[in-house]
Amino acid sequence: MRSRAFRLTLLSVAIVLVVALVAAVVAAFVVVRRPLPQVSGSLKVAGLQDEVTVTRDARGVPTITAATPHDLFLAQGYVAAQDRFFEMDYRRHVVSGRLSELVGENADALEADKVIRTFGWRRVAERELGLVEESTRTALEAYADGVNAYLDGKAPSQIAVEYTVLGLQVDVDAPEPWDAVDSLAWLKAMAWDLRGNYDDELSRARAYASVRDVARVDELFPAYPYDLNASILTGDDLVTPTAAAAPGAVLDLDDAGIQRALDSASKALAAVPHLVGEGEGVGSNSWVIAGEHTATGKPLLANDPHLGISAPGVWAQVGLRCSTVDEACPYDVSGFSFAGFPGVVIGHNADLAWGLTNLGADVTDFFLERVENGRTLRGEETAPITTRREVIKVNGGDDVSIEVRQSVHGPIVSDVLEVDAVERAPLPDGIVGREYEVALAWTALAPGRTADAVLAMATARDAEDVARVGRLLDVPSQNIVFATTDGHIGYQAPGRIPVRNVVPGDVPSDGTWPRPGWDPAYDWQGYVDPEVMPRALDPVEGFVVAANQAVTPAGVGPFLTDDWDYGYRSQRIRTQVESAIESGTPITVEDVGTLQNDQHNPYADVLVPWLLRIGIEDTFADDGQQLLRSWDRVSSEDSAAAAYFAAVWKTLLSLTFADDLPDGDMPDGGSRWLEVVRGLLDDPDSEWWDDRTTPGLLEGRDEILYQAMVTARLELTQQLGRDADEWRWGRLHSAAPEHPVLGGSSIPGLVRNFVNPDPVGVGGSSSIVDATAWDASQGYEVTAGPSMRMVVDLGDLDSSTWVSFTGTSGHPASPHYADQLGAWADGRTFPWPFSSAATTADAVDRLTLHP
């Protein structure tokens, strides 16, 4: 009896535990699904003037149809909040320097807030609201009204599961209303991540601190290889503004005070979160082919921007349609938008398609300021430093107050961190009270009209309309490729580009190095006239490729930058398009999609012939080299040789440069480093090859190549196994989207696994057309990649194709949170219906919004 009673007791306990577990699972199920939006039936939405329909396809992509622009943008705001409000809220906290207000006491969040408050992104956005056209302001306000209509009366747990999780650690109140400035401030974050040569400018100065030779630093930043890789345009009919020459001060980069100030600035700016991506992998492919070479007789346009990977992905697919398209309501557009901003950023309307790639223009400069008694030296005089007080609210903690200072050149970023973290040094002459600071000049810190450009692009019809957009798109500076349904193709370079004096001296004055702020000769002299920015219409080649390479031939056109992507990716696209044209076979949408997924490795073209010259006698160590002998030089996901080659490349960079460069500046392995190594291979005795940590030994090229191969063999043996034939690139090279707040290693695994989609092994690599970048100083994981892919058929818009990185929804419990990731990883796309008939036929859900 006792034994039976004990068993019954255990059974009772088990039943209780099971019931409790089931209750917990049910509760969790309810919690995570509670924020999912209603997508069918009807809803009353405050502020609407008439009914609006929202249809969604099988992947949850909405097409919004309304009678007026007001209702169209209000509904877009409503739908964006339905799908992605937490993403929008997180972004606005970041770009306003209020992240601590959302996530609580966190050192990284606080440092980010300090830097962004110093920049004053939201302060600039507030000024922009009064600068943009009335129609743009009206669209922004209608969008905000739609967001707020969705939020009205909802508890945080009804809006996003992230608020429920955050509520376990901090106080979570109902989100504050959205406003038009929240949308404009987001543009600053986008501009920051796409700002051009900012990192290279600091890297040059830091490298100089190690090698003490400007010429040697220049070897690490070689000139663009125009002889190998073509520019976007040929340079015909381009105007070349002449930069004025001016005598200037000598910039002494050996000064310890300068190096300390630059180091402080670098550490402070590293705290800024990157919302669309960072590093060498941030770029894009785009190209357009004239109808004379296509199967439909009309142009084909392709675009795949390379941005950081995240969950959800950065893009929100959407269609925006006026029920009657006329002058009063001119919108009939589909494409990729940013949640939190009205309109479509990349896509097509009924007449024109456009793609964007980062132009990479040099729109930032670091100005070293000599400060004496609270004023900056300016020639023979001084100028005041303005100050303001910023108060950062910390959820669950004490407010933090900082003083923001600004010179005539911009905000002073070298003292953003706690004062005791900034080491200051007097000038060598020992003048008491004088020190160095670093100010950042950046075109995005002046109010601009980029918001006007985004909405104007949605209704553009021809080259003249695109040129108008180019005059409005101040930052970020983007290459625009376009094509029209009546058969034209073209290119437009927009952007607010600084004009700089030519100042003689050892350190260039073209913006590639920090500038002495005490000498007015180095000040910006205004901006390039938009009328002389490079453009082309119907080039004789019959195509345009814009993939972050140089825009014009050397010395032609206005000065934009010297720090381009080095063009290996763009040249591969160009070569393949030329080959297709020469074959005479009409090019199809499928052909263009195949090229977007091209995985030919230009690094292998440069390096493999040299690696195969090196003798390796040991049969075990030789296994990797044997893979290279039969490799097709395609970095596919299932390639053993691609895995080995990547390990060799990573090791080669470390062996060659780790002993020469400062911490934090190890090569990332991008196109610049390919060009650096290409130049060194013809110089077997270059001092870069020698490892300074091995006194008494003088290594040359062949020794380093040998060590790289042997070491890579050992590394992959540990990571992937002894049998080299069983290695796979995709086992090393995976794309792992991470939630920006709940996806990190400090978050409990159960939550991480819920909000982070499963990693996927992929092919491709840095500077490959299928540009799944990785950082050779860190590991092989994907750091940036094609954030979407689209191919637009101007002969039949309904035959166009598209795919997004993860999915349309920002809710982890939604079936559309990551339902496109598998197709993206496999290089597949989905049909992209556009016409009213096609989108109606493709719809699986229909929602009516009414006043």
URDAKA-V322644 format. One record per backbone hydrogen bond with DSSP energy under -0.5 kcal/mol. CO is the residue of the C=O (numbers start at 1). NH is the residue of the N-H. Records with the same first field share a line. If there is no record, write none. Layout:
CO: NH  NH
This chain:
1: 5
2: 6
3: 7
4: 8
5: 9
6: 10
7: 11
8: 12
9: 13
10: 14
11: 15
12: 16
13: 17
14: 18
15: 19
16: 20
17: 21
18: 22
19: 23
20: 24
21: 25
22: 26
23: 27
24: 28
25: 29
26: 30
27: 31
28: 32
29: 33
30: 34
31: 35
33: 36
41: 848
43: 45  850
44: 46
45: 48
52: 849
53: 65
54: 847
55: 63
56: 844  845
57: 60
59: 808
61: 57
62: 319
63: 55
64: 321
65: 53
66: 323
68: 72
69: 73
70: 74
71: 75
72: 76
73: 77
74: 78
75: 79
76: 80
77: 81
78: 82
79: 83
80: 84
81: 85
83: 810
84: 88
85: 89
86: 90
87: 91
88: 92
89: 93
90: 94
91: 95
92: 96
93: 98
94: 97
98: 101  102
99: 102  103
100: 104  395
104: 106
106: 110
107: 111
108: 112
109: 113
110: 114
111: 115
112: 116
113: 117
114: 118
115: 119
116: 120  121
120: 124
121: 125
122: 126
123: 127
124: 128
125: 129
126: 130
127: 130
128: 131  132
133: 137
134: 138
135: 139
136: 140
137: 141
138: 142
139: 143
140: 144
141: 145
142: 146
143: 147
144: 148
145: 149
146: 150
147: 151
148: 152
151: 154
155: 158  159
156: 159  160
160: 163  164
161: 165
162: 166
163: 167
165: 168
166: 169  170
171: 173
179: 182  183
180: 184
181: 185
182: 186
183: 187
184: 187  188
185: 188  189
186: 190
187: 191
188: 192
189: 193
190: 194
192: 195
195: 363
197: 201
198: 202
199: 203
200: 204
201: 205
202: 206
203: 207
204: 208
205: 209
206: 210
207: 210  211
208: 212
213: 217
214: 218
215: 219
216: 220
217: 220
218: 221
224: 226
225: 228  229
228: 230
235: 238
239: 241
241: 243
244: 502
246: 504
250: 252
251: 253
252: 255
255: 259
256: 260
257: 261
258: 262
259: 263
260: 264
261: 265
262: 266
263: 267
264: 268
265: 269
266: 270
268: 271
269: 272
273: 275
276: 308
279: 282
281: 283
283: 306
285: 304
286: 546
287: 302
288: 544
289: 300
290: 293
291: 294
293: 587
299: 794
300: 289
301: 792
302: 287
303: 790
304: 285
305: 307  787  788
306: 283
307: 785
316: 337
317: 62
318: 335
319: 64
320: 333
321: 66
324: 326
329: 326
331: 322
332: 350
333: 320
334: 348
335: 318  337
336: 345  346
337: 316
338: 341
346: 336
347: 354
348: 334
351: 485
352: 349
353: 483
354: 347
355: 481
357: 479
361: 363
363: 443
365: 367  441
366: 368  515
367: 369  439
368: 517
369: 371  437
370: 377
371: 435
372: 375
374: 385
375: 372
376: 383
378: 381
381: 378
383: 376
384: 386
386: 406
388: 404
390: 392  402
391: 393
392: 400
393: 395
394: 397
395: 105
400: 392
402: 390  404
404: 388
405: 412
406: 386
410: 407
411: 413  440
413: 416
418: 421
419: 422
421: 423
422: 424
425: 436
427: 430
431: 434
433: 373
435: 371
437: 369
438: 413  414
439: 367  441
440: 411  442
441: 365
442: 445
443: 446
449: 453
450: 454
451: 455
452: 456
453: 457
454: 458
455: 459
456: 459
457: 460
462: 466
463: 467
464: 468
465: 469
466: 470
467: 471
468: 472
469: 472  473
470: 495
472: 449  474
474: 496
477: 359  360
478: 494
479: 357  481
480: 492
481: 355
482: 490
483: 353
484: 487
488: 484
489: 538
490: 482
491: 536
492: 480  494
495: 497
496: 498
497: 528
499: 525
501: 503
502: 246  504
506: 508
515: 368  517
516: 519
518: 379  520
519: 522
520: 523
523: 501
526: 499
529: 532
530: 533
532: 558
534: 493
536: 491
539: 542
542: 290
544: 288
548: 565
550: 232
551: 233
553: 556
560: 362
562: 564
567: 571
568: 572
569: 573
570: 574
571: 575
572: 576
573: 577
574: 578
575: 579
576: 580
577: 581
578: 582
579: 583
580: 584  585
581: 584
584: 586
587: 295
588: 592
589: 593
590: 594
591: 595
592: 596
593: 597
594: 597
595: 598
598: 770
599: 635
600: 602
601: 605
602: 606
603: 607
604: 608
607: 610  611
608: 612
610: 613
611: 614
618: 622
620: 623
621: 624  625
622: 626
623: 627
624: 627  628
625: 629
626: 630
627: 630
628: 631
633: 601  635
634: 636
635: 764
636: 639
637: 730
639: 643  729
640: 644
641: 645
642: 646
643: 647
644: 648
645: 649
646: 650
647: 651
648: 652
649: 653
650: 654
651: 655
652: 656
653: 657
654: 658
657: 660  661
662: 665
668: 776
670: 673  674
671: 675
672: 676
673: 677
674: 678
675: 679
676: 680
677: 681
678: 682
679: 682
680: 683
683: 686
684: 701
686: 689  690
690: 692
691: 694
694: 697
697: 699
700: 704
701: 705
702: 706
703: 707
704: 708
705: 709
706: 710
707: 711
708: 712
709: 713
710: 714
711: 715
712: 716
713: 717
714: 718
715: 719
716: 720  721
717: 721
722: 724
723: 726
724: 727
728: 731  732
729: 732  733
732: 734
733: 762
734: 736  782
735: 737  760
738: 311
739: 743
744: 747
748: 751  752
749: 753
750: 754
751: 755
752: 756
755: 757
760: 735
765: 768
769: 771
770: 765  772
771: 773
773: 783  784
774: 776
775: 778  779
781: 775
783: 309
784: 773
785: 307  787
787: 805
789: 803
790: 303
791: 793  801
792: 301  794
793: 796
796: 799
797: 800
800: 832
801: 791
802: 830
803: 789
806: 820  821
810: 812
811: 814
814: 817
816: 809
818: 821  822
820: 824
821: 825
822: 826
823: 827  828
824: 827
830: 802
835: 839
836: 840
837: 841
838: 842
839: 843
840: 843
845: 56
846: 41
847: 54  849
848: 43
849: 52
850: 45
